[in-house]
Amino acid sequence: MVITALVGAQPNTWRKPRRDAAERRQRTAPAATLLGEQDQAPAMEPSMREPLLRSSSSAYRTFPKKHDRKLDQAYIKTLRNKRLFLAAFAAVLGNFSAGFSLVYTSPVIPALEKSTNPRLKMTQVESSWFGSMFMLGAAAGGLSSMVLNDSLGRKLSIMVSAVPSALGYLLMGSAQDIWMLLLGRLLTGYAGGVTSASIPVYISEISHPGVRGALGACPQIMAVLGSLFLYALALKLDWRWLAVAGEVPVLVMIVLLYFMPNSPRFLISEGKDEEARQALCWLRGRETDYPRELQQIKESVRKQSGRISCAEIKDPFMYKPIRIAVLMRFLQQLSGVTPILVYLQPIFKRTAVILKPEYDAALVGAVRLVSVLIAAVSMDKAGRKILLFVSAAVMFASNMTLGLYIHFVSPSSTNHTHNGTVAGPETLAAEPSNLLTLIPLVATMFFIMGYAMGWGPITWLLMSEILPLKARGVASGLCVVVSWLTAFGLARCFLPVVEAFGLEVPFLFFAFISVMNLIFTGCCVPETKGRSLEQIESYFRTGRRSFMN
């Protein structure tokens, strides 16, 4: 029976593979049917498999195809940029005025410390307030720009800033007491805060990817040019006439901006589609394919229509770019550029540089301008991140060199103040006996060069590129507030720290911050070279790096 059973079971055993396969098909078919009836999971649809299969279907695509990118590149080549450049120039005159007023204290503080008028003669405390009051006003201007940018628009916000700027210069030029100088600095600072939040956004929104990098550096270029212009005029003009000269770019800016269009993106967000079409037509040229770009802008704006809410801030699409922009502006100011520029001549006088402080300041201003021009040319070729790396490395080396020189060589390391003034005793400004005293000048020039090639202009550009449109007005104002409050704290504390611990301590601190800049750039900053604003927004919305490749 056992043998019979075994023999009888053999045919069934031999047929088992075929029967098992049939049974598996029977068990699988109902399951597949059930899944198709109940779930219809998106993962089973062909359109949802396209990112893995690299299909060319448009069911999934949220990003332009290679063919569309070629069309965009061909479109950019057909554009005439003369009117775009004119609009950008009209706007950045506000940065020229801000750069002029920022360093106004550099030649004025030494002059007023030696003033024979007791009502205008400054002590060290008054000098520190005079130097830092601009930043306090700029923080207030950045705060108000959160409302102005979204209510009046970018263009009108820039024009409104001309009123406090002109009034501030008038007060400083006619000052009969210290309070008039301080109030004038506060008003010009307020104007600088509004323009520093509004102008980069305006330029970014009227530009196209082919020139956005170069035009994005224009605010910093014009601010540097304004500073250099003041240094040059200070060699010949009295401090009152310097204030009068500051009125000129403000008046020219108002006249030119009156004839310029508003941002097409802002107009579309306000429901003014026809005005946006006319503005883009004026900027790009009537014979170009601007309607296609207008449609892309409309789609981008409508995805982000309405005001930003507190709940939306929790969305990574919103808070990640805002966090990057705010931290970049914070680290930019912690690098020490503002107190160095504000107190440039007093610093050179304390370190006994071989040339006169006013000529040293003019040289540094010229180097700063050349460096920003280099950054503007190379920004769209080398990329943003590589310039940020180089910039931070140069700033670190410069600050470390200057800090060590002051500690071990400079006579100011053992003499902090004299008669309550920042300049120090006259013996420190005596003619040096060797070329070693060129080190402070060379180190400062390299610091300004490094800053102006990367962390100066690129932080402004990235702020306007990565911030989502829906939060751009509020977030740009927040960036400016953080930036100028940080600058105010540094400028206000710089002189007391120098008096208490020596001039080398601030520069060693700035060197440490430069290392932090290197780390932050490598870990947090995305590369935006050659990317449209819509592509950058898609990257933060999805987190997929393919949007940036």
VOGU-3710 file (C-alpha; in Angstrom, 3 decimals, decimal comma):
1> mvitalvgaq> 0,000/0,000/0,000  2,845/2,280/0,753  4,455/1,473/-2,601  1,134/1,930/-4,357  0,589/5,253/-2,653  4,040/6,443/-3,597  3,624/5,278/-7,175  0,183/6,832/-7,408  1,465/10,127/-6,019  4,218/10,464/-8,576
11> pntwrkprrd> 2,082/11,817/-11,412  0,593/14,437/-9,113  4,078/15,399/-7,885  5,364/15,746/-11,425  2,406/18,004/-12,313  2,756/20,173/-9,172  4,873/23,022/-10,620  2,357/23,680/-13,372  -0,595/23,447/-10,966  1,129/25,743/-8,401
21> aaerrqrtap> 1,743/28,352/-11,068  -1,925/28,242/-12,059  -2,967/28,557/-8,427  -0,695/31,550/-7,950  -2,258/33,253/-10,950  -5,710/32,568/-9,545  -4,766/33,989/-6,141  -3,059/37,037/-7,608  -5,769/38,013/-10,080  -8,504/38,711/-7,490
31> aatllgeqdq> -6,041/40,703/-5,388  -5,065/42,848/-8,342  -8,731/43,296/-9,243  -9,537/44,304/-5,684  -6,685/46,799/-5,602  -7,783/48,299/-8,864  -11,382/48,636/-7,644  -10,763/49,941/-4,142  -7,569/51,993/-4,137  -6,656/52,948/-7,678
41> apamepsmre> -3,380/54,033/-6,052  -1,625/56,888/-7,855  1,590/54,858/-7,864  -0,034/52,417/-10,346  -0,902/55,130/-12,852  1,538/55,526/-15,737  1,768/59,274/-15,250  2,926/58,801/-11,667  5,617/56,369/-12,740  7,055/58,890/-15,170
51> pllrssssay> 9,753/60,348/-12,863  11,207/56,837/-12,579  10,719/55,973/-16,231  11,785/59,440/-17,426  8,730/59,621/-19,672  8,063/62,747/-21,688  4,375/62,906/-20,821  3,055/66,195/-19,435  0,745/64,542/-16,893  3,339/64,740/-14,142
61> rtfpkkhdrk> 5,713/67,404/-15,395  5,975/70,522/-13,209  9,265/71,628/-14,717  10,060/72,722/-18,273  11,368/70,103/-20,664  14,732/70,460/-22,316  12,926/71,754/-25,378  11,290/74,480/-23,256  14,651/75,394/-21,749  16,090/75,791/-25,237
71> ldqayiktlr> 13,170/78,059/-26,077  13,888/80,105/-22,955  17,544/80,439/-23,920  16,631/81,426/-27,469  14,122/83,952/-26,104  16,751/85,536/-23,842  19,060/86,030/-26,813  16,379/88,045/-28,631  15,832/90,509/-25,775  16,914/94,113/-25,885
81> nkrlflaafa> 18,121/95,074/-22,435  18,599/98,834/-22,785  15,335/99,744/-21,087  15,858/97,078/-18,444  19,287/98,539/-17,663  17,802/102,033/-17,465  15,144/100,910/-14,967  17,775/99,124/-12,884  20,019/102,207/-12,929  17,189/104,445/-11,774
91> avlgnfsagf> 16,499/102,138/-8,851  20,088/101,587/-7,693  20,654/105,312/-7,336  19,010/104,688/-3,975  21,866/102,321/-3,118  24,349/104,966/-4,241  22,825/107,394/-1,761  22,790/104,742/0,980  26,464/103,911/0,416  27,315/107,607/0,492
101> slvytspvip> 25,517/108,194/3,777  26,784/104,967/5,394  30,441/106,071/5,343  29,671/109,763/5,858  31,013/109,423/9,395  34,456/108,230/8,306  35,818/111,718/7,437  33,349/113,628/9,630  34,152/112,083/13,031  37,853/113,120/12,982
111> alekstnprl> 36,845/116,622/11,861  34,229/117,063/14,583  36,506/115,681/17,289  38,800/118,617/16,520  35,966/121,123/16,056  36,366/124,528/17,726  32,571/124,804/18,093  31,746/123,368/21,546  28,215/122,478/20,415  29,574/120,275/17,609
121> kmtqvesswf> 32,715/118,887/19,252  32,258/115,124/19,683  33,336/112,845/22,499  33,948/109,134/22,052  30,424/108,267/23,214  28,868/110,764/20,813  31,095/109,477/18,013  29,926/105,908/18,578  26,292/107,031/18,481  26,911/109,117/15,380
131> gsmfmlgaaa> 28,513/106,135/13,682  25,784/103,639/14,647  22,640/105,777/14,333  22,446/105,061/10,592  22,033/101,339/11,264  19,278/101,927/13,801  17,364/103,955/11,237  18,025/101,319/8,573  16,499/98,646/10,823  13,365/100,795/11,187
141> gglssmvlnd> 13,311/101,276/7,413  13,574/97,549/6,826  10,714/96,960/9,263  8,456/99,442/7,493  9,381/97,988/4,095  7,539/94,801/5,102  4,352/96,817/4,700  5,461/99,226/1,989  6,687/96,534/-0,423  3,342/94,729/-0,485
151> slgrklsimv> 1,066/97,768/-0,245  2,742/100,421/-2,403  4,865/98,112/-4,508  8,617/97,977/-5,022  8,913/101,077/-7,209  6,875/103,418/-5,016  8,621/102,160/-1,889  11,956/103,207/-3,383  10,563/106,614/-4,312  9,113/107,168/-0,829
161> savpsalgyl> 12,565/106,588/0,675  13,797/109,772/-1,012  11,840/111,983/1,412  13,630/111,037/4,675  16,939/110,828/2,796  16,714/114,396/1,491  15,548/115,679/4,882  18,402/113,883/6,662  21,074/115,388/4,420  19,508/118,818/4,941
171> lmgsaqdiwm> 19,708/118,436/8,726  23,341/117,313/8,663  24,394/120,024/6,227  22,855/122,761/8,368  23,608/121,208/11,781  24,135/123,605/14,688  24,133/120,945/17,390  24,915/117,262/17,851  21,255/116,256/17,937  20,757/117,537/14,377
181> lllgrlltgy> 23,603/115,322/13,172  22,189/112,304/14,986  18,674/112,886/13,639  20,039/113,359/10,126  21,898/110,058/10,390  18,733/108,369/11,641  16,671/109,639/8,690  19,253/108,749/6,042  19,536/105,338/7,693  15,767/104,871/7,475
191> aggvtsasip> 15,912/105,613/3,762  18,797/103,174/3,370  16,805/100,447/5,117  13,825/100,877/2,798  15,960/100,854/-0,339  18,046/97,873/0,778  14,843/95,830/1,122  13,018/97,101/-1,961  15,650/97,594/-4,659  17,021/93,998/-4,847
201> vyiseishpg> 13,470/92,650/-5,099  12,531/95,188/-7,779  15,598/94,400/-9,877  15,139/90,655/-9,501  11,505/90,823/-10,605  12,100/92,958/-13,709  15,183/90,948/-14,801  15,459/87,706/-16,753  17,887/84,832/-15,974  20,381/85,998/-18,597
211> vrgalgacpq> 21,290/89,176/-16,713  19,900/88,661/-13,217  23,287/87,813/-11,761  24,963/90,935/-13,149  22,053/93,216/-12,308  21,738/91,587/-8,894  25,225/92,872/-8,084  24,305/96,431/-9,110  22,886/97,461/-5,695  26,193/96,572/-4,065
221> imavlgslfl> 28,181/98,170/-6,909  26,309/101,443/-6,563  26,589/101,401/-2,762  30,342/100,940/-3,126  30,492/103,666/-5,770  28,621/105,990/-3,432  31,135/105,293/-0,660  34,069/105,882/-3,005  32,475/109,095/-4,221  32,292/110,355/-0,626
231> yalalkldwr> 35,912/109,389/0,095  37,016/111,293/-3,006  34,948/114,380/-2,204  36,178/114,348/1,410  39,685/115,109/0,122  38,444/118,514/-1,065  35,109/119,377/0,576  34,094/120,350/4,078  31,756/117,973/5,936  28,770/120,313/5,437
241> wlavagevpv> 29,246/120,350/1,669  29,460/116,556/1,710  25,894/116,514/3,028  24,798/118,900/0,276  26,393/116,624/-2,348  24,394/113,707/-0,941  21,146/115,376/-2,057  21,994/115,084/-5,778  21,549/111,306/-6,362  18,320/111,346/-4,327
251> lvmivllyfm> 16,726/113,958/-6,589  17,916/112,251/-9,774  16,492/108,938/-8,544  13,008/110,383/-8,041  12,921/111,931/-11,513  14,094/108,780/-13,320  11,953/106,321/-11,370  8,821/108,325/-12,155  9,112/107,190/-15,785  10,006/103,550/-15,037
261> pnsprflise> 7,453/100,669/-14,887  6,530/98,782/-11,768  7,415/95,129/-11,277  5,275/92,886/-13,539  5,063/90,279/-10,774  3,744/92,817/-8,294  1,202/94,135/-10,801  -0,087/90,620/-11,522  -0,352/89,892/-7,788  -2,542/93,023/-7,543
271> gkdeearqal> -4,775/91,836/-10,411  -3,463/94,451/-12,853  -2,729/92,071/-15,723  -2,908/94,691/-18,480  -0,473/96,995/-16,683  1,816/94,025/-16,139  1,672/93,216/-19,867  2,563/96,796/-20,766  5,405/96,859/-18,226  6,906/93,600/-19,511
281> cwlrgretdy> 6,470/94,724/-23,118  8,369/97,946/-22,319  11,145/96,051/-20,554  11,590/93,237/-23,096  10,605/94,852/-26,389  7,380/94,672/-28,397  8,815/92,346/-31,067  9,933/89,658/-28,576  7,988/86,647/-27,289  7,227/88,397/-24,004
291> prelqqikes> 3,634/86,983/-23,786  5,135/83,541/-23,081  7,189/84,935/-20,185  4,114/86,823/-18,961  2,144/83,577/-18,850  4,896/81,886/-16,840  4,874/84,758/-14,363  1,083/84,545/-14,046  1,225/80,824/-13,298  3,903/81,383/-10,672
301> vrkqsgrisc> 2,023/84,248/-9,032  -1,328/82,473/-8,959  0,187/79,495/-7,180  1,085/81,891/-4,390  -1,806/84,339/-4,441  -2,941/86,035/-1,248  -1,105/87,112/1,862  1,130/84,769/3,769  -0,358/83,363/6,984  1,281/82,099/10,160
311> aeikdpfmyk> 0,320/78,534/9,269  2,065/78,785/5,904  5,318/79,805/7,585  5,573/76,216/8,867  5,731/74,964/5,271  9,372/74,095/4,377  8,780/75,817/1,043  8,393/79,048/2,999  10,625/78,830/6,032  13,708/77,213/4,455
321> piriavlmrf> 14,529/80,021/2,001  13,593/82,654/4,598  15,905/81,019/7,144  18,775/80,888/4,646  18,312/84,540/3,634  18,068/85,802/7,230  21,118/83,849/8,407  23,137/85,032/5,427  22,395/88,672/6,229  23,190/88,038/9,908
331> lqqlsgvtpi> 26,556/86,446/9,120  27,284/89,084/6,502  27,116/91,828/9,109  28,929/89,804/11,777  31,893/89,644/9,400  32,588/93,233/10,491  32,246/95,195/7,273  30,018/97,928/8,705  32,158/99,032/11,685  35,272/98,810/9,507
341> lvylqpifkr> 33,750/101,134/6,895  32,199/103,493/9,436  35,424/103,899/11,429  37,878/103,389/8,564  39,902/106,589/8,973  40,091/106,321/12,795  41,263/102,692/12,463  44,037/103,701/10,067  45,041/106,551/12,361  45,317/104,188/15,333
351> tavilkpeyd> 47,434/101,673/13,421  49,802/104,398/12,138  49,590/103,450/8,462  52,283/104,929/6,236  49,808/107,086/4,258  47,363/109,663/5,534  44,073/108,076/6,732  41,934/109,936/4,189  44,054/108,623/1,295  43,986/105,115/2,758
361> aalvgavrlv> 40,193/105,270/2,888  40,006/106,359/-0,752  42,305/103,479/-1,776  40,141/100,976/0,081  37,050/102,409/-1,605  38,635/101,988/-5,031  39,615/98,377/-4,292  36,091/97,694/-3,078  34,602/99,012/-6,304  36,911/96,948/-8,532
371> svliaavsmd> 36,148/93,818/-6,507  32,385/94,266/-6,826  32,745/94,753/-10,582  34,707/91,498/-10,793  31,958/89,752/-8,832  29,282/91,131/-11,155  31,083/89,777/-14,220  31,907/86,355/-12,748  28,730/85,716/-10,770  26,849/84,181/-13,700
381> kagrkillfv> 29,944/82,277/-14,874  31,648/80,919/-11,770  28,466/80,584/-9,728  27,327/81,967/-6,400  28,728/79,338/-4,032  32,312/79,318/-5,277  32,482/83,103/-4,891  31,065/82,828/-1,369  33,750/80,271/-0,464  36,555/82,437/-1,863
391> saavmfasnm> 35,110/85,531/-0,196  34,936/83,945/3,266  38,456/82,517/2,971  39,949/85,898/2,009  38,079/87,662/4,831  39,370/85,112/7,341  42,985/85,548/6,255  42,704/89,348/6,249  41,058/89,665/9,653  43,459/87,184/11,231
401> tlglyihfvs> 46,458/89,050/9,775  45,204/92,420/10,966  44,336/91,118/14,433  47,743/89,513/14,924  49,543/92,602/13,568  47,731/94,908/15,979  48,411/92,570/18,898  52,118/92,026/18,296  53,312/95,046/16,287  50,991/98,059/16,295
411> psstnhthng> 51,508/100,709/19,014  47,718/100,916/19,415  47,751/97,531/21,166  49,087/99,277/24,267  47,310/102,603/23,825  43,540/102,441/23,602  42,176/105,953/23,874  43,349/109,448/24,449  41,267/112,265/25,953  38,066/110,369/25,246
421> tvagpetlaa> 38,427/110,344/21,446  38,639/107,456/19,022  41,663/108,706/17,126  44,149/108,199/19,924  47,237/110,240/20,698  48,997/112,140/18,002  52,099/110,060/18,562  50,284/107,069/17,060  49,818/108,960/13,837  53,460/109,879/13,566
431> epsnlltlip> 55,302/108,951/10,394  56,290/105,276/10,651  59,847/104,207/10,223  59,378/101,024/8,166  57,138/99,463/5,549  55,709/97,034/8,090  53,025/99,604/8,778  51,600/98,921/5,310  50,199/95,650/6,682  46,985/97,230/8,093
441> lvatmffimg> 46,276/98,927/4,765  46,972/95,795/2,687  45,015/93,544/5,063  42,042/95,914/5,027  42,159/96,130/1,245  42,110/92,331/0,981  39,254/92,130/3,486  37,190/94,605/1,484  38,145/92,790/-1,724  37,027/89,445/-0,324
451> yamgwgpitw> 33,804/90,868/1,046  32,954/92,738/-2,147  33,557/89,674/-4,343  31,137/87,419/-2,488  29,420/88,063/0,812  28,698/91,663/-0,120  26,711/91,431/-3,382  25,681/87,769/-3,368  23,717/87,961/-0,119  21,591/90,709/-1,681
461> llmseilplk> 21,155/88,707/-4,881  20,283/85,434/-3,164  17,780/87,204/-0,935  15,877/88,375/-4,006  16,215/84,999/-5,777  15,324/82,385/-3,164  12,540/84,123/-1,209  9,087/82,853/-2,297  6,997/85,467/-4,065  4,168/85,252/-1,546
471> argvasglcv> 6,513/86,149/1,308  9,017/88,239/-0,622  7,906/91,627/0,636  7,702/90,624/4,309  10,761/88,361/4,254  13,004/90,893/2,529  12,035/93,429/5,184  12,833/90,893/7,901  16,254/90,285/6,357  16,998/93,986/6,335
481> vvswltafgl> 15,863/94,410/9,956  18,105/91,568/11,126  21,000/92,850/9,037  20,896/96,447/10,243  20,171/95,611/13,874  23,263/93,419/13,818  25,234/96,231/12,175  23,949/98,700/14,784  25,060/96,454/17,633  28,534/96,031/16,150
491> arcflpvvea> 28,998/99,716/15,318  27,752/100,821/18,733  29,951/98,343/20,641  33,046/98,630/18,463  34,624/101,645/20,177  33,863/100,517/23,776  35,330/97,068/23,002  38,437/98,683/21,514  38,820/100,845/24,605  38,371/97,934/27,006
501> fglevpflff> 40,237/95,115/25,256  42,236/96,590/22,380  41,745/96,997/18,651  42,844/93,435/17,846  39,896/91,760/19,619  37,178/92,802/17,111  39,288/91,641/14,158  39,982/88,234/15,711  36,227/87,886/16,295  35,550/88,787/12,650
511> afisvmnlif> 38,043/86,084/11,600  36,094/83,489/13,599  32,846/84,578/11,913  34,492/84,134/8,501  35,048/80,456/9,351  31,351/80,187/10,214  30,560/81,721/6,822  32,539/78,961/5,112  30,640/76,249/6,982  27,257/77,860/6,343
521> tgccvpetkg> 27,932/78,207/2,620  28,849/74,542/2,274  25,891/73,229/4,266  22,975/75,537/3,529  23,349/77,747/0,444  21,935/76,450/-2,894  23,503/77,272/-6,253  21,103/79,493/-8,237  23,292/80,339/-11,232  21,285/80,261/-14,467
531> rsleqiesyf> 18,025/79,281/-12,732  14,761/81,133/-13,184  12,810/82,263/-10,142  10,222/79,602/-10,954  12,872/76,860/-10,948  14,246/78,034/-7,600  10,746/78,042/-6,120  10,156/74,503/-7,423  13,367/73,343/-5,741  12,276/74,592/-2,325
541> rtgrrsfmn> 8,713/73,356/-2,875  9,725/69,772/-3,690  13,203/69,452/-2,195  14,389/67,760/-5,401  17,872/68,846/-6,473  17,057/67,916/-10,062  15,326/71,281/-10,344  18,695/72,968/-9,771  20,690/70,760/-12,158
//
